[in-house]
Amino acid sequence: MKNLKKVVDKIEKEIKEIDGVREKALVDSRDIILNCRKGIQLLHRKKYGEASEYINKASRKLKTLYKMVTPYPEMRNAGFVENAAQEVVE
């Protein structure tokens, strides 16, 4: 029974860690998409300097997001990470 408790505790710890990373990744992906939208809107208004700032910020955040989810392949290939990457590319 002691071994079972250790196994259960380890699983709970891993689930909490993964859940924390997922929650942070969701927030970051939304922020990336928002920065891209602001950048695109500014491009349409021909405010290229400001647009560049938002797009560069989104790009930097995407690099950080990829580093954060690399240990978790199920998250790296998740829709919310891919959506954020697509927005930066567009």
Backbone as JSON Lines, residues from 0, in Angstrom:
{"i":0,"aa":"M","n":[0.81,-1.21,0.0],"ca":[0.0,0.0,0.0],"c":[0.85,1.27,0.0]}
{"i":1,"aa":"K","n":[2.01,1.22,0.66],"ca":[2.87,2.4,0.68],"c":[3.37,2.72,-0.73]}
{"i":2,"aa":"N","n":[3.69,1.68,-1.48],"ca":[4.13,1.91,-2.86],"c":[3.02,2.52,-3.7]}
{"i":3,"aa":"L","n":[1.79,2.06,-3.47],"ca":[0.65,2.6,-4.2],"c":[0.48,4.09,-3.91]}
{"i":4,"aa":"K","n":[0.63,4.46,-2.65],"ca":[0.51,5.88,-2.27],"c":[1.59,6.71,-2.96]}
{"i":5,"aa":"K","n":[2.8,6.18,-3.02],"ca":[3.89,6.9,-3.68],"c":[3.58,7.1,-5.17]}
{"i":6,"aa":"V","n":[3.06,6.06,-5.78],"ca":[2.72,6.14,-7.2],"c":[1.61,7.16,-7.42]}
{"i":7,"aa":"V","n":[0.58,7.11,-6.59],"ca":[-0.54,8.05,-6.71],"c":[-0.05,9.48,-6.47]}
{"i":8,"aa":"D","n":[0.78,9.68,-5.48],"ca":[1.32,11.02,-5.2],"c":[2.13,11.55,-6.38]}
{"i":9,"aa":"K","n":[2.92,10.66,-6.98],"ca":[3.73,11.06,-8.13],"c":[2.84,11.44,-9.31]}
{"i":10,"aa":"I","n":[1.81,10.66,-9.55],"ca":[0.88,10.94,-10.65],"c":[0.17,12.27,-10.41]}
{"i":11,"aa":"E","n":[-0.29,12.5,-9.18],"ca":[-0.97,13.76,-8.86],"c":[-0.04,14.95,-9.07]}
{"i":12,"aa":"K","n":[1.22,14.8,-8.67],"ca":[2.2,15.88,-8.85],"c":[2.39,16.18,-10.34]}
{"i":13,"aa":"E","n":[2.53,15.14,-11.14],"ca":[2.72,15.32,-12.58],"c":[1.49,15.97,-13.23]}
{"i":14,"aa":"I","n":[0.31,15.54,-12.82],"ca":[-0.92,16.12,-13.37],"c":[-1.03,17.6,-13.02]}
{"i":15,"aa":"K","n":[-0.69,17.96,-11.79],"ca":[-0.73,19.37,-11.39],"c":[0.28,20.19,-12.18]}
{"i":16,"aa":"E","n":[1.45,19.62,-12.4],"ca":[2.48,20.32,-13.17],"c":[2.01,20.54,-14.61]}
{"i":17,"aa":"I","n":[1.5,19.51,-15.23],"ca":[1.02,19.6,-16.61],"c":[-0.13,20.59,-16.71]}
{"i":18,"aa":"D","n":[-1.03,20.54,-15.74],"ca":[-2.18,21.45,-15.74],"c":[-1.72,22.91,-15.61]}
{"i":19,"aa":"G","n":[-0.72,23.15,-14.77],"ca":[-0.19,24.5,-14.61],"c":[0.43,25.02,-15.89]}
{"i":20,"aa":"V","n":[1.19,24.17,-16.55],"ca":[1.81,24.56,-17.82],"c":[0.73,24.82,-18.87]}
{"i":21,"aa":"R","n":[-0.28,23.94,-18.91],"ca":[-1.36,24.11,-19.89],"c":[-2.09,25.42,-19.67]}
{"i":22,"aa":"E","n":[-2.4,25.75,-18.42],"ca":[-3.1,27.01,-18.13],"c":[-2.27,28.21,-18.55]}
{"i":23,"aa":"K","n":[-0.98,28.19,-18.26],"ca":[-0.09,29.29,-18.66],"c":[0.0,29.36,-20.18]}
{"i":24,"aa":"A","n":[0.09,28.21,-20.82],"ca":[0.19,28.17,-22.28],"c":[-1.08,28.72,-22.94]}
{"i":25,"aa":"L","n":[-2.23,28.42,-22.36],"ca":[-3.49,28.96,-22.89],"c":[-3.51,30.48,-22.81]}
{"i":26,"aa":"V","n":[-3.11,31.01,-21.67],"ca":[-3.08,32.46,-21.48],"c":[-2.1,33.09,-22.47]}
{"i":27,"aa":"D","n":[-0.92,32.49,-22.59],"ca":[0.09,33.03,-23.5],"c":[-0.36,32.96,-24.96]}
{"i":28,"aa":"S","n":[-1.02,31.87,-25.33],"ca":[-1.48,31.75,-26.73],"c":[-2.54,32.81,-27.04]}
{"i":29,"aa":"R","n":[-3.42,33.08,-26.08],"ca":[-4.41,34.15,-26.29],"c":[-3.73,35.5,-26.43]}
{"i":30,"aa":"D","n":[-2.7,35.73,-25.63],"ca":[-1.97,36.99,-25.69],"c":[-1.25,37.14,-27.03]}
{"i":31,"aa":"I","n":[-0.69,36.06,-27.53],"ca":[-0.02,36.08,-28.83],"c":[-1.02,36.46,-29.92]}
{"i":32,"aa":"I","n":[-2.17,35.83,-29.9],"ca":[-3.2,36.11,-30.91],"c":[-3.67,37.56,-30.82]}
{"i":33,"aa":"L","n":[-3.84,38.05,-29.61],"ca":[-4.26,39.45,-29.41],"c":[-3.22,40.42,-29.95]}
{"i":34,"aa":"N","n":[-1.95,40.15,-29.68],"ca":[-0.89,41.02,-30.19],"c":[-0.85,41.0,-31.71]}
{"i":35,"aa":"C","n":[-1.07,39.84,-32.31],"ca":[-1.11,39.75,-33.77],"c":[-2.27,40.57,-34.33]}
{"i":36,"aa":"R","n":[-3.43,40.45,-33.72],"ca":[-4.6,41.21,-34.19],"c":[-4.34,42.71,-34.13]}
{"i":37,"aa":"K","n":[-3.76,43.15,-33.01],"ca":[-3.45,44.59,-32.87],"c":[-2.45,45.01,-33.94]}
{"i":38,"aa":"G","n":[-1.44,44.16,-34.16],"ca":[-0.43,44.47,-35.18],"c":[-1.04,44.57,-36.57]}
{"i":39,"aa":"I","n":[-1.93,43.64,-36.9],"ca":[-2.58,43.66,-38.21],"c":[-3.46,44.9,-38.37]}
{"i":40,"aa":"Q","n":[-4.19,45.25,-37.33],"ca":[-5.03,46.44,-37.39],"c":[-4.18,47.69,-37.62]}
{"i":41,"aa":"L","n":[-3.04,47.75,-36.95],"ca":[-2.15,48.89,-37.13],"c":[-1.53,48.91,-38.53]}
{"i":42,"aa":"L","n":[-1.25,47.74,-39.08],"ca":[-0.75,47.69,-40.46],"c":[-1.76,48.28,-41.43]}
{"i":43,"aa":"H","n":[-3.02,47.95,-41.23],"ca":[-4.07,48.48,-42.11],"c":[-4.19,50.0,-41.99]}
{"i":44,"aa":"R","n":[-3.81,50.52,-40.84],"ca":[-3.82,51.98,-40.65],"c":[-2.5,52.63,-41.03]}
{"i":45,"aa":"K","n":[-1.61,51.79,-41.58],"ca":[-0.28,52.25,-42.02],"c":[0.58,52.79,-40.87]}
{"i":46,"aa":"K","n":[0.37,52.23,-39.69],"ca":[1.19,52.58,-38.52],"c":[2.22,51.45,-38.34]}
{"i":47,"aa":"Y","n":[3.18,51.44,-39.23],"ca":[4.1,50.32,-39.35],"c":[4.99,50.13,-38.13]}
{"i":48,"aa":"G","n":[5.44,51.2,-37.52],"ca":[6.3,51.09,-36.34],"c":[5.59,50.42,-35.18]}
{"i":49,"aa":"E","n":[4.37,50.89,-34.89],"ca":[3.6,50.3,-33.81],"c":[3.22,48.86,-34.12]}
{"i":50,"aa":"A","n":[2.87,48.61,-35.37],"ca":[2.5,47.26,-35.79],"c":[3.67,46.3,-35.58]}
{"i":51,"aa":"S","n":[4.84,46.74,-35.94],"ca":[6.05,45.93,-35.79],"c":[6.28,45.55,-34.33]}
{"i":52,"aa":"E","n":[6.03,46.5,-33.43],"ca":[6.21,46.22,-32.0],"c":[5.3,45.08,-31.54]}
{"i":53,"aa":"Y","n":[4.04,45.13,-31.93],"ca":[3.09,44.08,-31.53],"c":[3.45,42.73,-32.15]}
{"i":54,"aa":"I","n":[3.83,42.75,-33.4],"ca":[4.15,41.5,-34.09],"c":[5.44,40.89,-33.53]}
{"i":55,"aa":"N","n":[6.42,41.73,-33.24],"ca":[7.66,41.24,-32.64],"c":[7.4,40.68,-31.24]}
{"i":56,"aa":"K","n":[6.54,41.34,-30.5],"ca":[6.2,40.85,-29.16],"c":[5.52,39.48,-29.26]}
{"i":57,"aa":"A","n":[4.62,39.33,-30.21],"ca":[3.94,38.05,-30.41],"c":[4.95,36.97,-30.79]}
{"i":58,"aa":"S","n":[5.89,37.31,-31.64],"ca":[6.9,36.35,-32.08],"c":[7.78,35.89,-30.91]}
{"i":59,"aa":"R","n":[8.19,36.83,-30.08],"ca":[9.0,36.48,-28.9],"c":[8.21,35.58,-27.95]}
{"i":60,"aa":"K","n":[6.94,35.93,-27.74],"ca":[6.11,35.13,-26.85],"c":[5.89,33.72,-27.4]}
{"i":61,"aa":"L","n":[5.81,33.61,-28.72],"ca":[5.63,32.29,-29.33],"c":[6.87,31.43,-29.09]}
{"i":62,"aa":"K","n":[8.06,32.01,-29.21],"ca":[9.29,31.26,-28.93],"c":[9.29,30.76,-27.49]}
{"i":63,"aa":"T","n":[8.88,31.63,-26.57],"ca":[8.81,31.25,-25.16],"c":[7.76,30.15,-24.95]}
{"i":64,"aa":"L","n":[6.63,30.28,-25.63],"ca":[5.57,29.27,-25.52],"c":[6.08,27.92,-25.99]}
{"i":65,"aa":"Y","n":[6.78,27.88,-27.12],"ca":[7.31,26.62,-27.63],"c":[8.3,26.0,-26.64]}
{"i":66,"aa":"K","n":[9.15,26.82,-26.04],"ca":[10.1,26.3,-25.05],"c":[9.35,25.71,-23.86]}
{"i":67,"aa":"M","n":[8.28,26.38,-23.44],"ca":[7.52,25.93,-22.28],"c":[6.83,24.59,-22.54]}
{"i":68,"aa":"V","n":[6.3,24.39,-23.74],"ca":[5.53,23.17,-24.02],"c":[6.36,22.05,-24.64]}
{"i":69,"aa":"T","n":[7.62,22.29,-24.95],"ca":[8.45,21.26,-25.56],"c":[8.49,19.95,-24.76]}
{"i":70,"aa":"P","n":[8.57,20.01,-23.43],"ca":[8.57,18.74,-22.68],"c":[7.22,18.0,-22.71]}
{"i":71,"aa":"Y","n":[6.2,18.64,-23.24],"ca":[4.86,18.07,-23.25],"c":[4.34,18.0,-24.69]}
{"i":72,"aa":"P","n":[4.7,16.96,-25.43],"ca":[4.32,16.88,-26.85],"c":[2.82,16.98,-27.09]}
{"i":73,"aa":"E","n":[2.02,16.51,-26.14],"ca":[0.57,16.6,-26.31],"c":[0.1,18.05,-26.32]}
{"i":74,"aa":"M","n":[0.86,18.93,-25.68],"ca":[0.5,20.35,-25.7],"c":[1.09,21.06,-26.91]}
{"i":75,"aa":"R","n":[2.28,20.68,-27.28],"ca":[2.93,21.34,-28.43],"c":[2.08,21.21,-29.68]}
{"i":76,"aa":"N","n":[1.41,20.09,-29.8],"ca":[0.58,19.85,-30.97],"c":[-0.89,20.19,-30.72]}
{"i":77,"aa":"A","n":[-1.16,20.82,-29.6],"ca":[-2.54,21.2,-29.27],"c":[-3.0,22.35,-30.16]}
{"i":78,"aa":"G","n":[-4.26,22.43,-30.37],"ca":[-4.83,23.45,-31.24],"c":[-4.49,24.86,-30.82]}
{"i":79,"aa":"F","n":[-4.49,25.13,-29.53],"ca":[-4.25,26.51,-29.09],"c":[-2.83,26.97,-29.37]}
{"i":80,"aa":"V","n":[-1.86,26.06,-29.33],"ca":[-0.48,26.42,-29.66],"c":[-0.35,26.62,-31.17]}
{"i":81,"aa":"E","n":[-0.95,25.73,-31.94],"ca":[-0.92,25.85,-33.39],"c":[-1.61,27.12,-33.86]}
{"i":82,"aa":"N","n":[-2.74,27.46,-33.24],"ca":[-3.45,28.69,-33.6],"c":[-2.58,29.93,-33.38]}
{"i":83,"aa":"A","n":[-1.88,29.95,-32.25],"ca":[-1.01,31.08,-31.96],"c":[0.11,31.18,-33.01]}
{"i":84,"aa":"A","n":[0.68,30.03,-33.36],"ca":[1.75,30.02,-34.36],"c":[1.22,30.49,-35.73]}
{"i":85,"aa":"Q","n":[0.04,30.05,-36.09],"ca":[-0.55,30.47,-37.38],"c":[-0.76,31.97,-37.42]}
{"i":86,"aa":"E","n":[-1.2,32.55,-36.33],"ca":[-1.42,34.01,-36.29],"c":[-0.11,34.76,-36.5]}
{"i":87,"aa":"V","n":[0.97,34.28,-35.88],"ca":[2.26,34.96,-36.04],"c":[2.73,34.83,-37.48]}
{"i":88,"aa":"V","n":[2.56,33.68,-38.08],"ca":[3.0,33.47,-39.46],"c":[2.2,34.35,-40.43]}
{"i":89,"aa":"E","n":[0.91,34.44,-40.21],"ca":[0.08,35.25,-41.1],"c":[0.45,36.71,-40.98]}
